[in-house]
Amino acid sequence: MKIAILGNGAMASLFGSYLSLKNEVVMVGRDKKKIEALNKSGIIVRELGEDMHFDRVKSAVYGEYSEPVDLIIIFVKGYATEEALEKNRSLIGKDTYVLSLQNGAGHRKQMEGFVDGEHLLIGTTVQGATLIGLGVVNHGNSGVTSFGRINGDTSGLDKIEQVFEEAGFPTIVSSDPKYTIWKKLLNNSSISTATAILQCPLEYLSANRWAWEIVEGLLKESIAVAAASGFYFDFISIRDELREVCDNSHNAYTSIYTDTKMGRKSEVDFISGFVASEGERLYVDVPMQKMAVKLIHALEEKVGVIKE
């Protein structure tokens, strides 16, 4: 299968590396120097302390490839989705599937102008990766990747499922991908958001009672908005799952924490920002989520202004 991955960060590199073992894969990004370095040196994926080198993944700048591919996987930040699709329209043919595995929610609206409903796929992945150097990725978490169409039709998607499975990514074709996205959003809009606000690793959240109260408050609001949207989750069971994640984490940092620490624009508008906007639309009061969005945007602009 011909696959294009929009983005060349940690998750793009992880999926690109393993998918390249049996497929023709190109990672597409904006940074020409970074792309040249990746083409020269390849990608190293670290698994349980063992390094594996992948040199079959091609990298290209936006617009360089002009032929349609079979599958596009979007791994850019949420705010960069439309730009990435617009500058790589030539990759999208009448039979090209476009799949978002991005953090947060709300990406479908950005994709609709580029692909029809039959070929527009949304999903989530529990796979986790962090960049530890240029072209060097640590594969931290493993888990299920789930995707599907908004209308619930799963026909014809088994080929993509097979490609992911053959690459070593357990995969489910879902008839209700919005439910899965909401479940991951509960995670991102509570513990991930809290790590950014508190500038801390995951394990601190469950170790400190004040930090955990923030997590619980954010989670309650997200669950309330999910329920108003028609997706129902049990607070106690989700809370306990998240606590276990934090308890079992060691020196684990979220991407939204890293972005704010480095003074980069984060995906908060597609995480807590999505919960806040949906809460307003559905008349659900979410003061903590609204405050979280403001705090994180303030942190994004702190680097270089406040000298510590």
Number of C-alpha atoms within 10 A of each C-alpha: 15 14 23 28 24 27 28 24 20 24 25 22 28 25 21 29 26 20 23 20 15 12 17 16 25 24 27 26 21 16 13 14 9 17 21 15 14 22 16 12 14 21 24 21 25 19 13 9 9 9 14 13 14 19 15 20 21 20 26 23 20 21 17 14 16 11 11 19 23 17 22 24 22 26 25 24 19 22 16 15 20 18 13 21 23 14 14 21 18 15 21 21 15 11 14 20 22 28 23 23 24 23 24 26 26 17 20 16 9 15 22 13 11 16 19 15 15 18 19 19 23 28 26 25 22 15 17 15 23 22 16 12 10 15 22 22 24 22 19 13 12 14 12 12 21 22 27 25 23 19 12 13 14 16 12 9 17 12 11 17 19 15 16 18 15 15 18 13 21 18 19 18 20 21 17 19 22 21 17 18 22 24 19 19 25 26 22 23 27 26 29 25 28 25 25 27 22 15 18 20 20 26 21 20 24 20 13 10 11 11 18 19 13 18 25 19 15 26 25 19 23 32 22 20 26 23 13 16 13 10 15 15 17 9 15 11 10 16 20 11 13 22 21 13 16 19 15 13 14 12 10 15 18 21 19 26 26 16 17 25 17 16 18 17 17 23 26 26 21 23 27 30 22 22 31 26 18 18 23 14 11 13 11 19 14 22 13 19 26 19 13 22 23 15 15 26 19 14 22 19 16 16 15 9 8 7 6 5
